[in-house]
Amino acid sequence: MAKTPIPAPTDSRPLWQRLLLRRLKFLVVVALVLGIGAGLVYLFAPSLLLKADAARLAMASHVEKKTIVAGDTTWSYYEGGDGPTIVLLHGFAANKETWLEMAKGLTDHFHVVIPDLPGWGESSRNEGGDYGIPAQAARLEAFAAAVGAQHFLLVGQSMGGAIAGVYAEQHPERVASLVLMSSVGLTFKDNDFTREVKAGTNPFLYGDRAGLEALLARIFLTPPHIPGRLEDALVARNQKDHAFIERTFNQLKQPAQAFALDPVIGKLSMPVLGLWCREDKIIDVSALDTLRGGLKSSPSIGATILNGCNHMPMLEKPEETARIITGFALAH
């Protein structure tokens, strides 16, 4: 006797539900693959994640990464936005990426140019070359001419501030106005940082996660959380540049460079804004007093002190810092 065939089970759900379920399964598989890939990159190539995050921030800030040869340097820089030009100079042992979060508040109204200073970041370095304040100011003139920056607002933070101030005094025809942010180059009251430097310590050198975290605690009021393998990538980068960081730091701590702006500020002929965080543990806020007292030729002198940040206002207070710079730029 023939067996009665058992009917195959049927899915009674509507077609749209079945298609949606297939799509969701596909997306889950893709997410798992991407997650595994990201995990492998995190474990074995964390520097790629740093580059990916920089690309994300650059896209959000509406700037594009470019390169140009000017003078003895192949410069890497970000550029974007329309309007009056603002040039942003980073600090010691830093790079152009430190400005990206703040740049989001500028590119809607300004043409923003953010270079890696020669020797730092992705800009080229000449082994044994001079990367002190005067030499960098000279290189900046070659860069400004190469990118066609004619009459711009120049913003310098920390070491970048000293370079910006020296450059502005030498090239007043290019610098329409100047912002010195947590700037090296001015006399200020001794603090723990200066005492340690005088004792022979270089806080910018580190060889492990603990050293990196100690530096972050020194320059941030609230240090950012960085996942462990990304910390390892930053440690490896610092170790790779160890000799350059040590040599340049020893050069910059010499009095002629450490106080490079003291003899310069009286000659500045453009509007100048000093911008500091009240809790700056690197360059004490008393440097603002030196700046205001020394600006004899500037037609407009401004001073702004931010609360809730340390040495890196563009990272700890990016929106507020962008608003202050915007207001100063529009006023001058």
PAZAPA-4460 file (N, C-alpha, C; in steps of 0.05 Angstrom, whole numbers, plus 32768, in hexadecimal, padded with zeros to 4 digits):
% residues 332
    n_x    n_y    n_z   ca_x   ca_y   ca_z    c_x    c_y    c_z   seq   type   mol
   8011   7FE8   8000   8000   8000   8000   8012   8019   8000     1      M     A
   800D   802B   7FED   801D   8043   7FEA   801A   8056   8002     2      A     A
   8031   8061   800B   8030   8073   8021   8027   808F   8018     3      K     A
   8018   809B   8029   800F   80B6   8023   8025   80CA   8028     4      T     A
   802E   80D9   8013   8044   80EB   8017   803E   8101   802C     5      P     A
   8052   8107   803C   804F   811B   8051   8054   8136   8044     6      I     A
   8041   8148   8045   8045   8162   8038   805C   8171   8046     7      P     A
   806C   817F   8035   8083   8190   8040   8077   81A7   8050     8      A     A
   8085   81AD   8065   807B   81C4   8075   807C   81DE   8065     9      P     A
   8069   81EE   8069   8068   8207   805B   806A   821E   806F    10      T     A
   8075   8234   8066   8077   824C   8076   805F   825D   8071    11      D     A
   804E   825F   8085   8035   826D   8081   8037   828B   8084    12      S     A
   8050   8295   808A   8054   82B2   808D   8051   82C0   8072    13      R     A
   8049   82D9   8073   8047   82E8   8059   8063   82EA   804D    14      P     A
   8063   82EE   8032   807C   82F0   8024   808E   8306   802E    15      L     A
   8082   831D   8035   8093   8334   803E   80A1   832D   8058    16      W     A
   8094   831C   8069   80A1   8315   8082   80B8   8302   807D    17      Q     A
   80B5   82EF   806A   80CA   82DD   8063   80E2   82EC   8057    18      R     A
   80DD   82FF   8045   80F2   830E   8039   8101   831F   804E    19      L     A
   80F1   832A   8060   80FE   833A   8076   8110   8329   8087    20      L     A
   8106   8311   808E   8116   82FF   809F   8130   82F7   8091    21      L     A
   812F   82F2   8076   8147   82EB   8068   815B   8303   8068    22      R     A
   8150   831B   8064   8161   8333   8065   816E   8336   8080    23      R     A
   815E   8332   8096   8169   8335   80B1   817F   8320   80B6    24      L     A
   817B   8307   80AC   818F   82F3   80B0   81A9   82FB   80A1    25      K     A
   81A6   8305   8089   81BD   830E   807A   81CC   8324   8089    26      F     A
   81BD   8338   8093   81CA   834E   80A1   81D8   8344   80BB    27      L     A
   81CC   8330   80C8   81D9   8325   80E0   81F4   8318   80D9    28      V     A
   81F4   8309   80C2   820C   82FC   80B9   8221   8311   80B3    29      V     A
   8219   8327   80A4   822C   833C   809D   8237   8349   80B6    30      V     A
   8225   834F   80CA   822E   835B   80E2   8242   834A   80F1    31      A     A
   823D   8330   80F1   8250   831E   80FF   826B   831E   80F1    32      L     A
   826B   831D   80D6   8284   831E   80C7   8293   8338   80CD    33      V     A
   8284   834E   80CB   8291   8368   80D1   829C   836A   80ED    34      L     A
   828C   835F   8100   8294   8360   811C   82AD   834F   8120    35      G     A
   82AE   8338   8114   82C6   8327   8116   82DE   8335   8109    36      I     A
   82D9   8342   80F2   82EF   8350   80E5   82F9   8367   80F5    37      G     A
   82E6   8377   8101   82EF   838D   8112   82FE   8383   812A    38      A     A
   82F5   836D   8135   8303   8361   814C   831F   8359   8145    39      G     A
   8323   834D   812E   833E   8345   8125   8350   835D   8121    40      L     A
   8344   8372   8114   8353   838B   8110   835B   8397   812B    41      V     A
   8348   8398   813E   834E   83A3   8158   8365   8394   8166    42      Y     A
   8365   8379   8163   8379   8369   8170   8394   836B   8162    43      L     A
   8394   836A   8147   83AD   8367   8139   83B7   837F   812A    44      F     A
   83A5   8392   8124   83AD   83AA   8115   839E   83C3   8120    45      A     A
   83A1   83C9   813A   8391   83DF   8145   8396   83FA   8139    46      P     A
   83AE   83FE   812D   83B4   8418   8120   83A1   841D   8109    47      S     A
   8396   8408   80FD   8383   840C   80E7   8369   8418   80F2    48      L     A
   8362   8411   810B   834A   841C   8117   834E   843A   811D    49      L     A
   8366   8441   8125   836B   845E   8129   8368   846E   810F    50      L     A
   8372   8462   80F9   836F   846F   80DF   8352   8470   80D6    51      K     A
   8343   845B   80DC   8327   845B   80D4   8317   8470   80E4    52      A     A
   831E   8473   80FE   8310   8486   810E   8317   84A3   8105    53      D     A
   8330   84A7   80FD   8337   84C2   80F2   8328   84C7   80D9    54      A     A
   8325   84B3   80C8   8316   84B7   80AF   82F8   84BD   80B5    55      A     A
   82EE   84B0   80C9   82D2   84B6   80D1   82CF   84D3   80DB    56      R     A
   82E1   84DB   80EC   82E0   84F7   80F6   82E3   850B   80E0    57      L     A
   82F6   8505   80CD   82FA   8518   80B7   82E1   851A   80A6    58      A     A
   82D3   8504   80A1   82BB   8505   8091   82A5   8515   80A0    59      M     A
   82A3   8511   80BA   828F   8520   80CA   8296   853E   80CA    60      A     A
   82AF   8545   80C8   82B8   8561   80C9   82B8   856E   80AD    61      S     A
   82B2   855E   8099   82B1   8568   807D   82CD   8572   8074    62      H     A
   82E1   8563   807B   82FC   856A   8071   8308   8551   8063    63      V     A
   831A   8557   8050   8326   8542   8040   8344   8542   8045    64      E     A
   8350   852A   8047   836D   8528   804B   837B   852C   8031    65      K     A
   8390   853D   8032   83A0   8543   801A   83BE   8543   8021    66      K     A
   83CE   8543   800C   83EB   8546   8010   83F6   855B   7FFC    67      T     A
   840B   8569   8004   8418   857C   7FF3   8435   857F   7FFB    68      I     A
   8446   8583   7FE7   8462   8587   7FED   8467   85A5   7FEF    69      V     A
   8472   85AE   8005   8479   85CA   800A   8493   85CC   8019    70      A     A
   84A6   85DA   800E   84C1   85DB   801B   84CD   85BF   801D    71      G     A
   84D7   85B8   8034   84E4   859E   8037   84D2   8588   8042    72      D     A
   84B7   858D   8040   84A4   857C   804D   848E   8573   803A    73      T     A
   8486   855A   803C   846D   8551   8030   8458   8552   8046    74      T     A
   8447   8566   8043   8433   856C   8058   841A   855A   8054    75      W     A
   8410   854F   806A   83F5   8543   806A   83E3   8556   8079    76      S     A
   83CC   855B   806D   83B9   856E   8079   839C   8568   8072    77      Y     A
   838A   8572   8083   836E   8572   807D   8365   858D   8073    78      Y     A
   8352   858D   8061   8348   85A6   8056   832A   85A2   8050    79      E     A
   831A   85B7   8056   82FE   85B5   8050   82EF   85CE   8059    80      G     A
   82D7   85D1   8050   82C6   85E8   8057   82CA   8600   8044    81      G     A
   82B8   8613   8046   82B9   862B   8036   82B7   8644   8047    82      D     A
   82C4   8659   803F   82C4   8672   804E   82E0   867B   8054    83      G     A
   82E3   868E   8067   82FD   8697   806F   830E   867F   8079    84      P     A
   8328   8681   8074   833A   866A   807A   8343   866B   8097    85      T     A
   8342   8653   80A4   834E   864F   80BF   8362   8638   80BD    86      I     A
   837A   863D   80C7   838F   8629   80C7   8394   8621   80E5    87      V     A
   8394   8607   80EA   8396   85FC   8105   83B0   85ED   8108    88      L     A
   83C0   85F4   811D   83D9   85E7   8121   83D9   85D8   813C    89      L     A
   83DF   85BE   813B   83DE   85AC   8152   83F6   85B0   8164    90      H     A
   83F6   85A2   817B   840B   85A5   818F   8420   858F   818D    91      G     A
   8431   858E   81A1   8448   857C   81A2   843E   855F   81A4    92      F     A
   844B   854D   8194   8446   8530   8195   8428   852A   818E    93      A     A
   841C   853D   817F   8400   8539   8177   83FE   8539   8159    94      A     A
   83E6   853B   814E   83E3   853B   8131   83CA   854A   8129    95      N     A
   83C5   854B   810F   83AE   855A   8105   8393   854F   810E    96      K     A
   8392   8536   8116   8379   852A   811E   836E   8536   8138    97      E     A
   837F   8543   8148   8376   854E   8161   8361   8564   815C    98      T     A
   8360   856F   8144   834D   8585   813E   8333   857C   8132    99      W     A
   8330   8563   812B   8319   855B   811A   82FF   855E   8129   100      L     A
   82FE   8557   8142   82E5   8559   8151   82DB   8577   8151   101      E     A
   82EE   8589   8156   82E7   85A5   8157   82E1   85B0   813B   102      M     A
   82EE   85A6   8126   82EB   85B0   810B   82CE   85AD   8101   103      A     A
   82BF   859A   810D   82A3   8597   8105   8293   85B1   8109   104      K     A
   829C   85C1   811D   828F   85DA   8122   8299   85F2   8112   105      G     A
   82AC   85ED   8100   82B8   8603   80F0   82B2   8601   80D3   106      L     A
   82B1   85E9   80C8   82B1   85E6   80AA   8297   85F0   809D   107      T     A
   8282   85F4   80AC   8269   85FF   80A0   826D   861C   8098   108      D     A
   8280   862A   80A5   8283   8647   80A1   829F   864F   8098   109      H     A
   82B3   863C   809A   82CE   8644   8094   82DC   862F   8082   110      F     A
   82F0   8638   8074   8302   8626   8066   8318   861E   8079   111      H     A
   8319   8605   8081   832B   85FC   8096   8342   85EC   808B   112      V     A
   835A   85F2   8094   8372   85E4   808C   8380   85DA   80A5   113      V     A
   8385   85C0   80A6   8390   85B4   80BF   83A8   85A2   80B8   114      I     A
   83C0   85AC   80B9   83D8   859C   80B2   83E3   858C   80C9   115      P     A
   83F0   8576   80C2   8403   8569   80D4   841C   857A   80D1   116      D     A
   8426   8585   80E8   843E   8595   80E7   8456   8583   80DE   117      L     A
   8469   858E   80D0   8480   857E   80C6   848C   856D   80DD   118      P     A
   8491   8554   80D7   849D   8542   80EB   8488   8532   80FB   119      G     A
   846F   853B   80FA   845A   852F   810B   8445   8523   80F9   120      W     A
   8436   8510   8105   841F   8504   80F6   8429   84F7   80DC   121      G     A
   841B   84FE   80C7   8421   84F2   80AD   8431   8505   809B   122      E     A
   8439   851C   80A5   844C   852D   8096   8468   8522   8098   123      S     A
   8478   8528   8084   8493   851C   8083   84A6   8528   8098   124      S     A
   84BB   851A   809D   84CF   8522   80B0   84EB   851E   80A5   125      R     A
   84FC   8531   80A8   8518   852F   809F   8529   8527   80B8   126      N     A
   8534   8510   80B6   8544   8506   80CD   855A   851A   80D3   127      E     A
   855C   8522   80ED   8570   8536   80F5   8568   8552   80EF   128      G     A
   8551   8557   80E4   8548   8572   80DD   8540   8582   80F6   129      G     A
   853E   859C   80F3   8537   85AE   8108   8518   85B1   8109   130      D     A
   850C   85A9   811F   84EF   85AB   8122   84E7   85BD   813A   131      Y     A
   84F8   85D0   813F   84F2   85E4   8154   84DE   85F9   814A   132      G     A
   84D7   860C   815B   84C3   8620   8155   84CA   8631   813C   133      I     A
   84E1   863E   813B   84E7   864E   8123   84E7   863E   8109   134      P     A
   84F3   8626   810A   84F4   8616   80F1   84D9   860E   80E8   135      A     A
   84C7   8607   80FA   84AC   8600   80F3   849C   8618   80E8   136      Q     A
   84A1   862F   80F4   8493   8647   80E9   849C   864D   80CD   137      A     A
   84B6   8648   80C7   84C0   864C   80AB   84B3   8638   8098   138      A     A
   84B0   861F   80A1   84A3   860B   8090   8485   8612   808C   139      R     A
   8478   861E   80A0   845C   8625   809D   8458   8639   8087   140      L     A
   846A   864B   8083   8468   865E   806D   8467   8650   8052   141      E     A
   8478   863C   804F   8478   862D   8035   845E   861F   8031   142      A     A
   8452   8614   8047   8439   8606   8045   8422   8619   803F   143      F     A
   8421   8630   804C   840C   8644   8047   840C   864D   802A   144      A     A
   8424   8652   8020   8426   865A   8004   841D   8644   7FF1   145      A     A
   8424   862B   7FF8   841D   8614   7FE6   83FF   860F   7FE5   146      A     A
   83F1   8613   7FFB   83D4   860E   7FFB   83C4   8627   7FF5   147      V     A
   83D2   863D   7FF0   83C4   8655   7FE8   83B6   8664   7FFF   148      G     A
   83BF   8660   8018   83B3   866E   802E   83BE   868B   802F   149      A     A
   83AD   869E   8029   83B6   86BA   8025   83B3   86CB   803E   150      Q     A
   839B   86CA   804A   8395   86DC   8061   8383   86CC   8074   151      H     A
   838E   86C0   8089   837F   86AC   8097   8381   86B0   80B5   152      F     A
   836E   86A3   80C3   8370   86A1   80E0   8381   8689   80E7   153      L     A
   8396   868E   80F7   83A9   8679   80FF   83A4   8671   811C   154      L     A
   839F   8657   8120   839A   864D   813B   83B0   8639   8142   155      V     A
   83BE   863D   8158   83D2   862A   8161   83CE   8621   817D   156      G     A
   83D0   8607   8182   83CC   85FC   819D   83E7   85F1   81A7   157      Q     A
   83EE   85F8   81C0   8406   85EE   81CD   841F   85F5   81BC   158      S     A
   842E   85E1   81B3   8445   85E7   81A2   843D   85F6   8188   159      M     A
   8426   85EE   817E   841B   85FC   8166   8416   8619   816B   160      G     A
   8410   8620   8184   840B   863C   818A   8425   864C   8188   161      G     A
   843B   8641   8192   8455   864F   8190   845D   8653   8172   162      A     A
   8458   863E   8162   845E   8640   8146   844C   8655   8139   163      I     A
   8433   8655   8140   8420   8668   8134   8428   8684   813B   164      A     A
   842F   8689   8155   8436   86A5   815D   844F   86AF   814F   165      G     A
   8464   869E   814D   847C   86A6   813F   8477   86AB   8122   166      V     A
   8467   869A   8116   8460   869D   80F9   8450   86B7   80F5   167      Y     A
   843D   86BC   8106   842C   86D4   8103   843D   86EE   8105   168      A     A
   8451   86EE   8117   8462   8706   8118   8472   870A   80FF   169      E     A
   847B   86F4   80F3   848B   86F5   80DB   847B   86FA   80C2   170      Q     A
   8461   86F2   80C2   8451   86F4   80AA   8436   8701   80B0   171      H     A
   8435   8719   80B9   841C   8726   80BF   840A   872A   80A6   172      P     A
   8416   872A   808F   8407   872D   8076   83F5   8714   8071   173      E     A
   83FC   86FE   807D   83EC   86E5   8079   83D8   86E1   8090   174      R     A
   83E0   86E8   80A8   83D0   86E1   80C0   83BD   86F8   80C6   175      V     A
   83A3   86F3   80C0   838F   8708   80C6   8389   870A   80E4   176      A     A
   838A   86F4   80F2   8386   86F3   810F   8392   86DA   8119   177      S     A
   8396   86D9   8134   83A5   86C3   8140   8398   86BA   815A   178      L     A
   8396   869F   815C   838C   8693   8175   83A3   8682   8181   179      V     A
   83AB   8689   8199   83BF   8679   81A8   83B0   8669   81BD   180      L     A
   83B0   864F   81BA   83A0   863D   81CC   83B3   862C   81DD   181      M     A
   83B2   862F   81F7   83C3   861F   8209   83E0   8620   81FF   182      S     A
   83EA   8637   81F7   8401   8639   81E6   841C   8638   81F6   183      S     A
   842E   8629   81EA   844A   862A   81F3   8456   8645   81EA   184      V     A
   846A   864D   81F8   8479   8665   81EF   8476   867D   8201   185      G     A
   8465   867C   8215   8460   8692   8227   8468   868B   8244   186      L     A
   8471   869F   8252   8478   869B   826F   845F   8696   827F   187      T     A
   8460   8682   8291   844A   867B   82A2   8455   8670   82BD   188      F     A
   8443   866E   82D0   844B   8664   82EA   8454   8647   82E9   189      K     A
   8468   8640   82F8   8471   8624   82F9   845B   8612   8303   190      D     A
   845A   85FA   82F8   8447   85E6   8301   8455   85CB   8302   191      N     A
   8446   85B6   8308   8452   859C   830A   8460   8594   82EF   192      D     A
   8454   859B   82D9   845F   8594   82BF   847A   85A1   82BB   193      F     A
   847C   85BB   82C0   8496   85C8   82BB   84AB   85BE   82CF   194      T     A
   84A3   85B8   82E8   84B6   85AF   82FB   84C1   8593   82F2   195      R     A
   84B0   8582   82E8   84B9   8568   82DF   84CB   856A   82C6   196      E     A
   84C4   857D   82B5   84D5   8581   829D   84F1   858B   82A5   197      V     A
   84F2   859E   82B8   850B   85A8   82C1   851C   8592   82CF   198      K     A
   850E   857E   82DA   851C   8568   82E7   8525   8553   82D3   199      A     A
   851E   8557   82BA   8528   8544   82A5   8514   8531   829A   200      G     A
   84FA   8533   82A3   84E5   8521   829A   84DA   852A   827F   201      T     A
   84D4   8517   826E   84C5   851D   8255   84AB   850E   8256   202      N     A
   8495   851C   825E   847B   850E   8262   846F   8504   8248   203      P     A
   847A   850C   8231   846E   8504   8217   847A   84E9   820D   204      F     A
   848C   84DE   821C   8497   84C4   8214   848B   84AF   8226   205      L     A
   8481   8499   821A   8476   8483   822A   847A   8469   821B   206      Y     A
   847B   8453   8229   8480   8439   821D   846B   8424   8223   207      G     A
   8456   842C   8231   8441   8419   8237   8427   8428   823C   208      D     A
   8412   8418   8240   83F7   8424   8244   83F7   8437   825C   209      R     A
   8405   842F   8272   8405   8440   828A   8411   845C   8284   210      A     A
   8426   845C   8274   8432   8476   826D   8420   8487   825C   211      G     A
   8412   847B   8249   83FF   8489   8239   83E8   8495   824A   212      L     A
   83DE   8484   825C   83C8   848D   826D   83D1   84A4   8280   213      E     A
   83EA   84A3   8288   83F5   84B8   8299   83F6   84D3   8289   214      A     A
   83FE   84D1   8270   83FE   84EA   8260   83E2   84F4   825B   215      L     A
   83CF   84E2   8255   83B4   84EB   8251   83A8   84F8   826A   216      L     A
   83AF   84EE   8281   83A6   84FA   829A   83B2   8515   829F   217      A     A
   83C9   851A   8293   83D7   8533   8296   83CB   8549   8283   218      R     A
   83C2   8541   826B   83B9   8555   8258   839A   8557   8255   219      I     A
   838C   8544   8261   836E   8545   8261   8364   8548   827D   220      F     A
   834F   8558   8281   8342   8559   829B   8333   853F   829F   221      L     A
   8325   8535   828A   8318   851B   828B   8325   850A   8274   222      T     A
   8338   84F9   827B   8346   84EA   8265   8332   84D8   8256   223      P     A
   8335   84D6   823C   8324   84C5   822C   832A   84A8   8231   224      P     A
   8315   8497   822F   831A   847A   8231   8323   8470   8215   225      H     A
   8339   8463   8214   8344   8457   81FC   8346   8439   81FF   226      I     A
   8339   8429   81EF   833B   840C   81F1   8359   8403   81F0   227      P     A
   835E   83ED   81FE   8379   83E4   8203   838B   83E1   81EA   228      G     A
   8380   83D4   81D5   8391   83D0   81BD   8396   83EA   81AE   229      R     A
   8383   83FD   81B0   8388   8417   81A4   839E   8426   81B4   230      L     A
   839E   8422   81CF   83B3   842D   81DF   83CE   8422   81D5   231      E     A
   83CE   8408   81D0   83E7   83FB   81C6   83F1   8407   81AC   232      D     A
   83DE   840E   819A   83E5   841A   8181   83F2   8436   8186   233      A     A
   83E6   8445   8199   83F1   8460   819F   840D   845D   81AC   234      L     A
   8410   8449   81BD   842A   8444   81CA   843F   843E   81B4   235      V     A
   8437   842C   81A1   844A   8425   818C   8452   843D   817B   236      A     A
   843F   844F   8176   8445   8467   8167   8458   8479   8176   237      R     A
   8454   847B   8190   8466   848C   81A0   8482   8480   81A1   238      N     A
   8483   8466   81A4   849E   8459   81A5   84AD   845C   818A   239      Q     A
   849E   845B   8174   84AA   845E   815A   84B7   847A   8157   240      K     A
   84A9   848E   8164   84B3   84AA   8162   84C3   84B2   817A   241      D     A
   84CB   849F   818A   84D8   84A6   81A4   84EF   84B9   81A1   242      H     A
   8501   84B3   818E   851A   84C3   818B   8512   84E0   8182   243      A     A
   84FF   84E2   8170   84F7   84FC   8166   84E9   850C   817C   244      F     A
   84D8   84FF   818B   84CA   850D   81A0   84DE   8517   81B5   245      I     A
   84F1   8506   81BC   8505   850E   81D0   8516   8525   81C7   246      E     A
   8520   8523   81AE   8531   8538   81A3   8523   8553   81A1   247      R     A
   850A   8552   8196   84FB   856B   8192   84F3   8577   81AD   248      T     A
   84EB   8566   81C0   84E3   8570   81DB   84FB   857E   81E8   249      F     A
   8513   8572   81E6   852B   857F   81F1   8530   859A   81E4   250      N     A
   852A   859C   81CB   852E   85B5   81BD   851A   85CA   81C6   251      Q     A
   8501   85C1   81C9   84EB   85D4   81CF   84EC   85DE   81EC   252      L     A
   84F9   85CF   81FE   84FA   85D8   821A   8511   85EB   821F   253      K     A
   8521   85F1   820B   8535   8605   820E   8528   8621   8210   254      Q     A
   8531   8633   8221   8523   864C   8226   851C   865C   820D   255      P     A
   852D   865C   81FA   8528   866C   81E1   850F   8662   81D3   256      A     A
   8509   8648   81D6   84F1   863D   81C9   84DA   863B   81DC   257      Q     A
   84E0   8633   81F5   84CA   8631   8208   84BC   864B   820D   258      A     A
   84CA   8661   8209   84BE   867C   820D   84C1   868C   81F3   259      F     A
   84BD   867E   81DD   84C1   868B   81C2   84AD   86A2   81BD   260      A     A
   8496   86A2   81CA   8482   86B7   81C5   8486   86D0   81D6   261      L     A
   8494   86CE   81EC   8498   86E5   81FD   84A2   86FD   81EE   262      D     A
   84B7   86FB   81DD   84C1   8712   81CF   84B2   8719   81B5   263      P     A
   849F   8707   81AE   8491   870A   8195   8476   8718   8198   264      V     A
   8468   8713   81AE   844C   871C   81B0   8449   873B   81AE   265      I     A
   845E   8749   81B7   845C   8767   81B5   845C   8771   8199   266      G     A
   8464   8760   8186   8465   8769   816A   844D   875F   8159   267      K     A
   843C   8750   8165   8425   8745   8156   8411   875C   8150   268      L     A
   840B   875E   8136   83FB   8775   812D   83DF   876E   8125   269      S     A
   83D7   8755   812A   83BC   874C   8123   83AC   8746   813D   270      M     A
   8391   8744   813B   8382   873C   8152   838B   8721   815D   271      P     A
   838D   871E   8177   8397   8706   8184   8383   86FD   819A   272      V     A
   837D   86E3   819A   836D   86D8   81B0   837D   86C2   81BE   273      L     A
   837E   86C4   81D8   838A   86AF   81E8   8374   869D   81F3   274      G     A
   8376   8683   81F0   8361   8670   81F8   836D   865A   8209   275      L     A
   8365   8659   8222   8371   8646   8235   835B   8637   8244   276      W     A
   8361   8620   824E   8351   8612   8262   835B   861A   827E   277      C     A
   8349   861F   8290   8351   8627   82AB   8362   8612   82B8   278      R     A
   835D   85F9   82B3   836B   85E3   82C0   8382   85D8   82B0   279      E     A
   838E   85E8   829F   83A4   85DF   828E   83BC   85D7   82A0   280      D     A
   83C4   85BE   829F   83DA   85B4   82AF   83F5   85B5   82A1   281      K     A
   83F5   85BC   8287   840E   85BE   8278   8417   85DA   8276   282      I     A
   8407   85EB   8269   840E   8608   8267   83FA   8617   8279   283      I     A
   8403   861F   8291   83F1   862B   82A4   83E2   8643   8299   284      D     A
   83C9   8647   82A1   83B9   865D   8297   83C5   8678   829C   285      V     A
   83D8   867A   82AE   83E6   8694   82B3   83F5   869E   829A   286      S     A
   83F9   868C   8286   8405   8695   826D   83F4   86AA   825F   287      A     A
   83DA   86A9   8264   83C8   86BE   8259   83CF   86DA   8263   288      L     A
   83D8   86DC   827B   83E1   86F6   8286   83F9   8701   8276   289      D     A
   840C   86EF   8270   8423   86F7   8260   841A   8700   8245   290      T     A
   8407   86F1   8239   83FE   86F8   821E   83F0   8713   821E   291      L     A
   83DD   8717   8230   83CE   8730   8230   83E1   8748   8237   292      R     A
   83F4   8744   8249   8406   875A   8250   841A   8760   823A   293      G     A
   841F   874D   8228   8434   8751   8214   842A   875B   81F9   294      G     A
   840F   8759   81F4   8404   8760   81DA   8402   877F   81D8   295      L     A
   8418   878B   81D0   8419   87A9   81CF   840F   87B4   81B4   296      K     A
   8410   87A4   819F   840A   87AF   8184   83F0   87A3   8178   297      S     A
   83E4   8790   8186   83CC   8783   817B   83B4   8796   817E   298      S     A
   83A4   8798   8168   838D   87AA   816A   8375   879E   817A   299      P     A
   8376   8784   817F   8361   8778   818F   836D   8760   819E   300      S     A
   8368   8760   81B8   8373   874C   81CA   835C   873E   81D8   301      I     A
   835A   8723   81D5   8345   8714   81E2   8351   86FE   81F3   302      G     A
   8343   86F7   8208   834C   86E1   821A   8333   86D1   8223   303      A     A
   8333   86B7   821F   831D   86A7   8227   8328   868F   8237   304      T     A
   831C   868A   824E   8323   8674   825F   830B   8661   8261   305      I     A
   8310   8648   825A   82FB   8634   825B   82FE   8623   8274   306      L     A
   82E7   861C   827F   82E6   860A   8296   82E0   85EE   828C   307      N     A
   82E9   85DA   829C   82E2   85BE   8295   82F4   85B2   8281   308      G     A
   830D   85BC   827E   8320   85B0   826B   833C   85B5   8275   309      C     A
   834F   85A8   8267   836B   85AA   8270   837C   85B6   8259   310      N     A
   838D   85A7   824C   839F   85B2   8238   8395   85B0   821C   311      H     A
   837F   85A1   8218   8375   859C   81FD   8358   85A4   81FA   312      M     A
   8353   85BE   81FA   8337   85C8   81F8   8328   85BE   81DF   313      P     A
   8337   85BB   81C9   832A   85B3   81B0   8320   8596   81B2   314      M     A
   832A   8587   81C5   8321   856B   81C8   830D   8569   81E0   315      L     A
   8312   8578   81F5   8300   8576   820C   82E8   8588   820A   316      E     A
   82EB   859F   81FB   82D5   85B2   81F7   82D3   85B9   81DA   317      K     A
   82CF   85A6   81C8   82D1   85AC   81AB   82BC   85C0   81A1   318      P     A
   82A3   85BD   81AA   828E   85CF   81A0   8292   85EB   81AB   319      E     A
   8299   85ED   81C4   829C   8608   81D0   82B5   8615   81C4   320      E     A
   82CA   8606   81C0   82E2   8611   81B4   82DD   861B   8198   321      T     A
   82CE   860B   8188   82C6   8613   816D   82B6   862D   816D   322      A     A
   82A4   862F   8180   8293   8648   8181   82A4   8660   8188   323      R     A
   82B7   865D   819A   82C9   8674   81A1   82D9   867C   8189   324      I     A
   82E5   8669   817B   82F5   866F   8163   82E4   867C   814D   325      I     A
   82CC   8671   814A   82B9   867D   8136   82B3   869A   813C   326      T     A
   82AD   869F   8155   82A6   86BB   815D   82BE   86CD   8159   327      G     A
   82D6   86C4   8160   82ED   86D5   815C   82F3   86D9   813E   328      F     A
   82F0   86C5   812E   82F4   86C7   8111   82E1   86DA   8104   329      A     A
   82C8   86D9   810C   82B3   86EA   8100   82B7   8707   8108   330      L     A
   82C2   870B   8121   82C6   8726   812B   82DE   8734   811E   331      A     A
   82F0   8723   8112   8309   872F   8108   830F   8726   80EC   332      H     A
***
